[in-house]
Every structure is written in C-alpha cells, then in structure tokens.
C-alpha cells in the first residue's frame, strides 16, 4: 500500500515509516518543509534498505491509500483542518497522544472531543478514522531488530473494513495483526495509556509495551 506518514520527521513517525518501508510498503514522509522531509526520508531509506520519499504534508497525503497522523497534539487541529479535503475517503490512522509533562512526569491532557482521534474525525468528517499505534515506543520502532513481539497494536474505529486494514498493517510492527478493541471512542482510553508506559519506562529503565493475553 501507499502510506503517507504525516509528521514523519518526528521520532514516532520516522520509526513507523521505517517499519512500513521494511515490510514492503510504498512510504512517503510528510512535513511542513519538503526539504526536511526529504532528508529524513533518506535516513529511513538507508535504515530500511528500500526507497522512501519525502514531500510536504499535503502532497504526501494526496498520493496515499493510508495516511498516518504522527504529529504533536499542539499542532494537530490546525494540520488536520488544513488537510481535510485531501483526507476525504482515505483511511486515516491517528497515533497522536495528547500529553503534558511536569515535574511529576507525563499526564493526559483534556481534549474537548474526547480524544485526538475523535477531534480528527470531526475536523475531517469524510476521512475513515482509525486509532492505532499509540503505545508503541518510538525508540523500539527505530532501534530494535525484528518484530516487536512483546506488544500488541491496539486498533479502534467505527468502520469495520478500515479497522481490518489497519489491524493487518500492524503486522509490519509486531509480526501479527493488531487487536481490534472497539469503536473510535476507545481512543479516549488508548491515548492516555502512553503516559502510564512512560512512567513504567522511567521507573524500571525499560521500553515497555501493551500485550493482550487470552486471545
């Protein structure tokens, strides 16, 4: 599939782009600055051993089957609003985690729409929104060799076909399909989980993940 990673110059976006490219997908990195996107794409391509392109966020999304939103929450609404037309009818994967940080560590921000994924669905109402990849460590995505088989990708959305596509895409990261956990509103629970994992990682000096047992 043709996958655009919007915000692909950040750590999470770069790590996901590497995994998707290494799995054989056609990947384009998006950024506000096409030159910066091209530089990061070259780094990802060298790491993955395959071609990866760079483009502006708009041009990357316009040429994709799947658009992955991997941007800081403070610029999320403006970006999605600006891309709303080009996101229409495309599967859009939100892995945005609205988090704040203080002396006590990471914490979840209050989001008026309930979650960043639901905010994106409101701003781009014709997009096929799916929430996924929230809890996967950016460092593990980039540095670890082989599938991240100690964790699962949790997938939520309101459209069965889009959910199934993204669940299958998760095999690029963990080596097995993602776990479908319900409608898009479940992103209200998934997005803040990252704050919990950050606390675990700090306490135990690890890169932890979520794994669902009993399946």
Secondary structure by P-SEA (a helix, b strand, c coil): ccccccccccaaaaaaaaaaaaaccbbbbbcccaaaaaaaaaaaaaaacbbbbbbcaaaaaaaccbbbbbccccaaaaaaaaacccccccbbbbcccccccccccccccccccccaaaaaaaacccccccccccccccccccccccccccbbbbbbcccaaaaaaaaaaccccccbbbbbcccccaaaaaaaaaaaaaaaaaacccbbbbbbccc
